[in-house]
């Protein structure tokens, strides 16, 4: 490997503290820095920002506000629930309790029961969340709904 003896840093060994930049302190004080911290990033240091921190400015995404936003809602409508009950009864994997089909929606990847559609038979549904419309329609059909985490079910 070649020894680089002609470098400026090698040439300036043993010289004065200004190292060839003159006797008035050029390249030494805060004036050469262009300001403290992030000063000038939108002005005279803009090319530096583009080169080294191109994602410094701008907003991306959002921050959820509370625990109710942290969980992904995977909902199923009453009409889809009716179809699920029919397919389970056809395959013979439907659980019965007191003559009513029992469905734990968490097993099928759902965590919320929505009230769109109709349900024609009494059914017992176990789910984490449910809308008021869904609860009333299940009860109208003669069924029962267990909402996990509600005060009235504890």
C-alpha positions as a Python dict, from the first residue, in 0.01 Angstrom:
ca = {
    (1, 'X'): (0, 0, 0),
    (2, 'X'): (128, 344, -92),
    (3, 'X'): (215, 584, 186),
    (4, 'X'): (47, 919, 126),
    (5, 'X'): (309, 1171, 233),
    (6, 'X'): (174, 1458, 25),
    (7, 'X'): (-152, 1490, 219),
    (8, 'X'): (-238, 1831, 360),
    (9, 'X'): (-267, 1685, 710),
    (10, 'X'): (88, 1553, 679),
    (11, 'X'): (222, 1882, 544),
    (12, 'X'): (71, 2086, 826),
    (13, 'X'): (233, 1896, 1113),
    (14, 'X'): (429, 2134, 1337),
    (15, 'X'): (268, 2449, 1203),
    (16, 'X'): (58, 2706, 1377),
    (17, 'X'): (-287, 2641, 1514),
    (18, 'X'): (-458, 2804, 1214),
    (19, 'X'): (-317, 2526, 991),
    (20, 'X'): (-290, 2742, 681),
    (21, 'X'): (-627, 2915, 701),
    (22, 'X'): (-490, 3257, 792),
    (23, 'X'): (-440, 3447, 1115),
    (24, 'X'): (-796, 3577, 1165),
    (25, 'X'): (-932, 3234, 1254),
    (26, 'X'): (-1103, 3129, 936),
    (27, 'X'): (-1252, 2777, 958),
    (28, 'X'): (-1231, 2793, 1335),
    (29, 'X'): (-1520, 2972, 1495),
    (30, 'X'): (-1897, 2928, 1495),
    (31, 'X'): (-1942, 3148, 1192),
    (32, 'X'): (-1821, 2866, 970),
    (33, 'X'): (-2072, 2628, 1125),
    (34, 'X'): (-2374, 2811, 986),
    (35, 'X'): (-2568, 2814, 1310),
    (36, 'X'): (-2639, 2579, 1599),
    (37, 'X'): (-2811, 2243, 1560),
    (38, 'X'): (-3067, 2216, 1281),
    (39, 'X'): (-3052, 2586, 1195),
    (40, 'X'): (-3053, 2647, 821),
    (41, 'X'): (-3184, 2308, 712),
    (42, 'X'): (-3449, 2481, 500),
    (43, 'X'): (-3212, 2750, 383),
    (44, 'X'): (-2834, 2741, 344),
    (45, 'X'): (-2789, 2377, 455),
    (46, 'X'): (-3062, 2244, 223),
    (47, 'X'): (-2825, 2052, -4),
    (48, 'X'): (-2677, 1884, 303),
    (49, 'X'): (-3028, 1779, 408),
    (50, 'X'): (-3102, 1639, 62),
    (51, 'X'): (-2779, 1445, 63),
    (52, 'X'): (-2769, 1302, 415),
    (53, 'X'): (-3125, 1324, 556),
    (54, 'X'): (-3375, 1331, 267),
    (55, 'X'): (-3662, 1215, 493),
    (56, 'X'): (-3606, 1484, 758),
    (57, 'X'): (-3913, 1688, 656),
    (58, 'X'): (-4271, 1571, 609),
    (59, 'X'): (-4521, 1352, 790),
    (60, 'X'): (-4588, 985, 728),
    (61, 'X'): (-4863, 771, 877),
    (62, 'X'): (-5051, 844, 1194),
    (63, 'X'): (-5036, 765, 1563),
    (64, 'X'): (-5334, 581, 1711),
    (65, 'X'): (-5492, 763, 2003),
    (66, 'X'): (-5575, 480, 2240),
    (67, 'X'): (-5613, 107, 2305),
    (68, 'X'): (-5939, 86, 2112),
    (69, 'X'): (-5743, 168, 1793),
    (70, 'X'): (-5467, -88, 1849),
    (71, 'X'): (-5677, -392, 1765),
    (72, 'X'): (-5774, -466, 1407),
    (73, 'X'): (-6150, -506, 1365),
    (74, 'X'): (-6245, -821, 1175),
    (75, 'X'): (-6625, -809, 1151),
    (76, 'X'): (-6892, -1048, 1029),
    (77, 'X'): (-7250, -956, 942),
    (78, 'X'): (-7556, -1151, 1056),
    (79, 'X'): (-7620, -1264, 699),
    (80, 'X'): (-7265, -1402, 677),
    (81, 'X'): (-7313, -1567, 1017),
    (82, 'X'): (-7623, -1743, 882),
    (83, 'X'): (-7418, -1873, 588),
    (84, 'X'): (-7141, -1987, 824),
    (85, 'X'): (-7393, -2180, 1037),
    (86, 'X'): (-7535, -2350, 725),
    (87, 'X'): (-7191, -2451, 600),
    (88, 'X'): (-7090, -2585, 943),
    (89, 'X'): (-7412, -2785, 977),
    (90, 'X'): (-7361, -2927, 626),
    (91, 'X'): (-7008, -3036, 716),
    (92, 'X'): (-7125, -3177, 1052),
    (93, 'X'): (-6886, -2966, 1265),
    (94, 'X'): (-7156, -2752, 1427),
    (95, 'X'): (-7169, -2760, 1810),
    (96, 'X'): (-7512, -2769, 1972),
    (97, 'X'): (-7620, -2662, 2320),
    (98, 'X'): (-7987, -2697, 2424),
    (99, 'X'): (-8076, -2748, 2058),
    (100, 'X'): (-7913, -2418, 1959),
    (101, 'X'): (-7599, -2391, 1746),
    (102, 'X'): (-7306, -2247, 1943),
    (103, 'X'): (-7047, -2044, 1754),
    (104, 'X'): (-6734, -1888, 1900),
    (105, 'X'): (-6644, -1634, 1632),
    (106, 'X'): (-6285, -1601, 1758),
    (107, 'X'): (-6221, -1955, 1627),
    (108, 'X'): (-6315, -1840, 1277),
    (109, 'X'): (-6104, -1522, 1285),
    (110, 'X'): (-6374, -1267, 1370),
    (111, 'X'): (-6382, -1033, 1668),
    (112, 'X'): (-6693, -822, 1600),
    (113, 'X'): (-7052, -909, 1511),
    (114, 'X'): (-7227, -651, 1291),
    (115, 'X'): (-7601, -609, 1252),
    (116, 'X'): (-7643, -607, 874),
    (117, 'X'): (-7879, -876, 745),
    (118, 'X'): (-8119, -1110, 920),
    (119, 'X'): (-8085, -1430, 1117),
    (120, 'X'): (-8372, -1678, 1106),
    (121, 'X'): (-8285, -1934, 1373),
    (122, 'X'): (-8195, -1911, 1743),
    (123, 'X'): (-7822, -1931, 1793),
    (124, 'X'): (-7572, -1875, 2074),
    (125, 'X'): (-7284, -1652, 1966),
    (126, 'X'): (-6965, -1588, 2163),
    (127, 'X'): (-6778, -1281, 2039),
    (128, 'X'): (-6549, -1009, 2171),
    (129, 'X'): (-6744, -709, 2034),
    (130, 'X'): (-7096, -668, 1895),
    (131, 'X'): (-7312, -379, 1781),
    (132, 'X'): (-7642, -301, 1955),
    (133, 'X'): (-7831, -382, 1635),
    (134, 'X'): (-7670, -726, 1613),
    (135, 'X'): (-7747, -799, 1980),
    (136, 'X'): (-8114, -701, 1940),
    (137, 'X'): (-8158, -907, 1621),
    (138, 'X'): (-8001, -1218, 1779),
    (139, 'X'): (-8235, -1184, 2079),
    (140, 'X'): (-8539, -1126, 1852),
    (141, 'X'): (-8464, -1456, 1677),
    (142, 'X'): (-8468, -1630, 2017),
    (143, 'X'): (-8092, -1660, 2041),
    (144, 'X'): (-7833, -1564, 2295),
    (145, 'X'): (-7517, -1358, 2261),
    (146, 'X'): (-7217, -1354, 2494),
    (147, 'X'): (-6999, -1047, 2448),
    (148, 'X'): (-6663, -1112, 2613),
    (149, 'X'): (-6547, -821, 2829),
    (150, 'X'): (-6888, -659, 2883),
    (151, 'X'): (-6989, -578, 3239),
    (152, 'X'): (-7328, -755, 3217),
    (153, 'X'): (-7163, -1085, 3117),
    (154, 'X'): (-6910, -1092, 3401),
}
